[in-house]
Amino acid sequence: QELTVRLGIYTQKGHTACIREQYGSFWAWFSCSFLVVECIGAIISEMSGVASVMELWGCGRLLGTLFAATAVVATVVLCNYRQIETIGVVFGLFELTFVFTMFWMHPSPSEVFA
């Protein structure tokens, strides 16, 4: 993803446009199709993670998946790019809780690397 963003910034063209220009329409379609399949796989992976967490919290997997999917669709439909970017950064910052938890719990190196 980062490489695609850098390519887009430098060339002022999208991923598929650059491939089409250099290698032709067939490879552009192939690459774009593969990218769609990859994105679908990533969404399935994310939703299975959400379902597992909801199950740990005592809710049903289906309920958790439907809630997460509804939240994603609502965010995409109702928000502009800047708002979506802000929401993504805020949710990303929640991952810092793992770092703070690590220092708070003071695990021994043998527990960490076991």
ChimeraX attribute file (.defattr): number of C-alpha atoms within 10 A of each C-alpha:
attribute: neighborCount
match mode: 1-to-1
recipient: residues
	/A:1	7
	/A:2	7
	/A:3	9
	/A:4	14
	/A:5	14
	/A:6	11
	/A:7	15
	/A:8	15
	/A:9	11
	/A:10	9
	/A:11	12
	/A:12	12
	/A:13	14
	/A:14	13
	/A:15	18
	/A:16	19
	/A:17	17
	/A:18	17
	/A:19	19
	/A:20	15
	/A:21	11
	/A:22	11
	/A:23	11
	/A:24	13
	/A:25	14
	/A:26	11
	/A:27	15
	/A:28	19
	/A:29	14
	/A:30	13
	/A:31	16
	/A:32	16
	/A:33	12
	/A:34	12
	/A:35	13
	/A:36	12
	/A:37	12
	/A:38	12
	/A:39	12
	/A:40	12
	/A:41	12
	/A:42	12
	/A:43	13
	/A:44	13
	/A:45	12
	/A:46	14
	/A:47	20
	/A:48	16
	/A:49	15
	/A:50	20
	/A:51	22
	/A:52	17
	/A:53	15
	/A:54	17
	/A:55	15
	/A:56	11
	/A:57	10
	/A:58	9
	/A:59	13
	/A:60	14
	/A:61	19
	/A:62	15
	/A:63	13
	/A:64	21
	/A:65	20
	/A:66	14
	/A:67	14
	/A:68	16
	/A:69	15
	/A:70	12
	/A:71	12
	/A:72	12
	/A:73	10
	/A:74	11
	/A:75	15
	/A:76	13
	/A:77	9
	/A:78	9
	/A:79	12
	/A:80	10
	/A:81	10
	/A:82	9
	/A:83	13
	/A:84	15
	/A:85	12
	/A:86	11
	/A:87	14
	/A:88	11
	/A:89	11
	/A:90	11
	/A:91	11
	/A:92	10
	/A:93	10
	/A:94	10
	/A:95	10
	/A:96	11
	/A:97	10
	/A:98	10
	/A:99	10
	/A:100	10
	/A:101	11
	/A:102	12
	/A:103	10
	/A:104	9
	/A:105	8
	/A:106	9
	/A:107	11
	/A:108	8
	/A:109	8
	/A:110	7
	/A:111	7
	/A:112	9
	/A:113	6
	/A:114	5
